[in-house]
């Protein structure tokens, strides 16, 4: 049922959003570094690799500059239009194609880069491998202000690895173990809600039993 919904909803979204996506692609082509899409290797279902697609919002060589694979607040690698696309989450919309062709689901664990995936315990990897990664999910909702959490840290990469990654793992495992059609629909609704109302505390009311934030992330 979820896969059927993925195909139906992603197909409809691509059609309805094309009048917005096409102009953005044109603007990106004539600004910044002239790149429209950014494709990056991510870990998918059963540990397979696939190319995740986003609108290009950062300098081409960003993974090898500054904070590497993580993005901090006011990151100098982010292009002018990229700031808006990232804040509004529009940069994620090309992943609708990944969903349509079966690389991803609308809802699931966030698709990880291989380096981050390798830091997860083997048992956690085995559980997460049983589902497709998602455009959104409980981890994406909880860490929607991830850049704020990293702001001002003396060593943001170390803080990310030691504090954010372990809690993301706990959240994603909670999702897989509690995955139902109702939770799928609820996460889609809550995602839309927090994009429009980023300061909302709806997460606390919508999900029961999710792992609480550790003190280091409060």
N, C-alpha and C positions, 0 to 999 in steps of 0.2 A: 504493500500500500504506500509506504513512504517513497519508494522508487518511482511509483506511478505519479505521485504528487510532485516529486522533484522534476520529472520530465514535463508535466503539465504546467507547473508554476514557472519554471525557468523559461520554457518556450513562450508562454504568454508575456513574461516580463521582458524578454528580449524584443518582442514585437512592440510592446507598449512604450518601452524606454528608448527605442531606436532614434526617435526625434531628438532626444537629449544626448545620447551616446555619440551619434554621428558628428554633431558640432564640436563636442569636446575633443574627439579624435582629430578633427581638422585644426583646432587651436593648438593642440599639443604638437602637431606636425610642423607648425610654422613658428613655434616658440621653444624656449628651453634648448634642448639638444636635438630637437627634431624627431624624437622617439615618441611613438604613440603607445605602444604596449611594452610591458616588462614581463619577461617570462623567467621563472625561477624553479629549479628542481625542488619538489616537495615529496614527502613520504605519504603514500596513500594506503588503501586497503590492502591487507596481507603483506605490508611492507614494500609494495611496489613503488617505483618512482614515476612521477608525472610532472608535466610542466604547468605550474600555476600561472594564470594570466592576470595581470593588473594593468591599469593605466600607469604610464611612466610618470612618477612624481618626484624622482630623485635623480641625481647625477648618475651617469651610466656605470661608473666604477665604484658606486657607493659601498658595496660589501667589503671593499678593500681600503676604505677610507674611514677615519674617525672611529665611531662606535661599532663598525662592522655590520652585523646582521640585526642589531637592535637600533631603534630610532628614539632619540631623546627629544625633549622639549626644545623648540627653536633650533632644531638640527640644521646646520648650515648646508647640508647636502640636499635639502628639500627645495625643489624649484618653486617659483612664485605661484603658479597655478596649482602646483602640487599641494600646497598648504590647504587650499580650499577643498580639493578633491579628497584629501586624507581626513580632514575634519568632518566632512559631510559623509564620508565612507563611499563616495561615488567611485573612488579609485578601485574598489573591490568588485564593482558590477561586471567587469569582463569575465569574472569567474562563473557567471551564469552559463557560459559556454562549457566550462569544465563540468558543471552540473549536468547539462544537457547530454553530454557525451559519456557520462558515467564515471568521471574521475572523482567527483565530489557529490555531496548531498547538500541540500539547503541548510540542514542542521546536522552538526556532528562535531567531533573534536577538531580544533584548529589544525590545518595541515602544517606540519613542521618541516623546517629545513633539516637536512640530515644531521648536522652538528647538534642541534637541540634534541632531536629524536634520540641520538646516541646517549644523551645524558639521562634519559628515562630508565628506570629499572627494567630488566628484561621481562619480568612478570607484567609490568604496566604496558610494555610494548605489545605483548601477546594479546592483552585485552583490547587495547586501542586498535589493533590490526583487524579486529573482527567487523569494524564498521567503516564506511567511507568518511573521510574528513569533511567538515562542513564550512560553508560560507559564513555561517554564524553558529554560535553554540554557547553553552554556559560559560566557558572560559573567555570567549570573545566579549560577552556581556560584562562579566565581572572586571575584566582588565581593559575595558574600553578607554580608560584614562591611564593606560600604562606609561605613556610618556611623562605624565605628572609624577608618577611614582619614582621614575628614574631621575627626575630633575634635581640637580644639586648634589647628586651622589658623587663621592670622590672617585669611586670605581664602579660606574653603572653596569659594566659587563659582569663583574663579579657579583654585584647585588642581584642582577637578573638571574644569574645561574644559581645562586644560593638561596634566593627567596621567592622569586616569581615562578621559575620553572617547577619547583616541587609542588607549589600550590596549584598551578595549572594542571599538573599531572593528577592531583587529587580530584579536581573539579571534573576533568575529562573522564576519569574512571567512574565517578559518580554518575555522569551522564550515561555512559555505556551500560552500567548496571541497572539503571532506572529507565532506559529508553522505551518509550511508548509513543503511540500516535498522538496522545494528548500532550505529552511533554514536547514533542516535535512542534505542534501547533502553538503551544504556549511560548516556546522560545522564539518563534517567528514574531509573535505579537509583542513580546517584551523587547525584542531587538528594535522593532519599529518605534516602540514607545520611547526608549532611551535615546534614540537618534534625534527625535523631536524634542524630548525633555531630558537632556543629559544629567540634570541634577536630581532626577526622580529617584526615590528609594523603593520603586516598585519591585525590585529584585527580592528584597527581604520579605515581601508579601506574597510573591508569586511562586517561590520555590521552597519547599519544605525539605529539611535534612541535608542541604548542601554543606560541604565542609566550610567551617567558619574561617574568616581571614586570620592569619597569624598576626601577632602584635607588630611585627616588622612592616606589615603592609597596611596598617590602619593609620 
